[in-house]
């Protein structure tokens, strides 16, 4: 940016300080802080309207995000209705969590008199290691489910274990043949 700024004297940078959570794909909120430090006279325009999430989801998100003391202060205003209030549950382990999820799905189906069916429910997981216990909990509860964008753990072939062993054999063979 410094080279661009020297020759053009006008640059625009678009970024979101809250996208730093995507560091695994090279996002770095520090770049925006550095830009503000390098160009203190730069005009900053915060885009604070959120068109995707309900007000309750935004409030819950902000309650987490604002705990970061290094975060660039920025508001967030929802343009959608309030929506349903998120539920926070603390459970002892992943198996208890899986049983709770299955009970909640059954409860919602029952409370709506069947207006909400199994295929109307989506379960988003925070880490792939939770999918196996959740699949087991849903199966134990007799709930049908479909995994999207992830390999199922409960398969007959256990492909991932076999593939992992093959990869290790290849690495060992390669190391020993050198």
N, C-alpha and C positions, 0 to 999 in steps of 0.2 A: 504494500500500500504506500509505503514511503516513496518508492520510485514513481508511482503513478501521481502521487500528490505533488512531487517536485516539478514534474513537467506540466501537469494539467491544472493544478491548483483547485481542482474540484473533483471530489470523489464521493461515491455513495457506497455505503456498506449496509447490507441487510443481514440481520441476525436476531436471534432470540436468546437472551441470557438463560432462560429456563431449559433450553435444549442441551445444556451441558450434561444432562443425564444420559445423552446418547454418545458418551465418550468412546464406547466400543466401536462406533462407526466414525471416529475422528472428530466429533463435535467437541468444541472447546470454548466454554463461556469466557475463559480468560482472554480470548482474542478480542472480544468486545471491550473488556475492561482496559486492555492494553491500548486499543484504538482510542478510547476516551482519554487515556493518560497522554498519548502521543499527540492528540489533536483536541485540546481542551476547548477550543472555540467552535468545534463542530456542532452543528445543530442535530439534536437527537429527537427522533419522532418515535414514540412508543405506540405500538399497535396493541391495544388492550382489549379489543372486542373479540370474544370467542364465539364462533358460530356453530361449533360442534357439540359442546357439552352443556348439560343442564346446569342450572345455578348450584344445585346441591353438589354435583360432581366437582365443579370449580371451587366451591368453598372447601371441600375436603382436600382437593389437590393443593390449594393455597396454604392450608393449615400445615401440610407437610413441607412444601417448597420454602415457605417463609422461615423455617427453622434454620436454613442455611445462612449464617451470618455474613458470608462473603457474597451472597446473591445481590445482583443489581436490583434495587427496589423498583418494582413495576406492578401496577394493578392489573386486574383481569375482570372483565365484565361480561357476563353471559347474555346472549340475545335470545336464548330459548327459555321456556317456562322452567319453573323450579324443578320439576321432575320428582322422582322418588328419592327420599333421603337414604344415603348409603348406610349400611349396617356394619359396625365393627365388632367382630367376635374374636376373642382370644381363646385359643384352644391349646391343649397340652402337646400335641404332636400331629404329624401329617395324617395319621390314621383317624384320629378324632375329628380332624378338619374334614376329611373325606366323608365320614359318617354324617357330620353336620350338614355338609353340602347336599348329600342325598336326601336327608330329612327335609331340608328347605325346599328342594325341588318338589318332593311329594306334597309338602304342605301347600305350596303355591298352586299346584295342580288341583288339590282338594278344595282350597279356599275359593277358587274361581269356578268351581263346578265343572271342571274339565274344559273351560273356555281357553285356558292356557294348557298346552300339551307339552310333552317332552321335547318335541322338535322346536318349540318356541323359546327354549331356555339356552343361553350361552354361558359357559363357564370359562373365564379367562384366568390363566394361571401365571404366576409371577416367575416360575422357574420350571424347566422341563422335568425336574426330579419329582414334582408333585403329580404328574399325570398318571403314573402307575397306581399310587394309592387312591386317587380320585376315580380312576377307571374301576378299580376293585370295589370301591364303595358304591358306585352306581350299579355295578353288576350285582353285588350282594343285595341291593335294595330292589332289584328287578326292574331297574330303569334302563331303557334303551338309550344309547348315546352314539355319537359319531365324532371321531377325532378329526380336526381340520388343521392342516398345515403342520402336522407332526406325525412321526412314525408311532404307531401304537406299540405299547409295551407288551400287552397281553396278546401275543401271537403264538402260533404253534412253532414257527420256524426259529424264533429268537434270532433273527438276522443280525441284529446289532452285536450280539455276543460273538457269533461266528465270524463276523467281519472284523471285529476287534482282534480276535485270536489270529486270523489270517494276516492282519496288518503286523502284528507282533512277530509272527513267523517270518514274514518278509524282511522286517527290520533285523531280526536275529540272523537270518541267512545272509543278508547283505553285509552285516558287520563281520560275520565269521568267514565270509569268502574273500575278504579284502586282504 
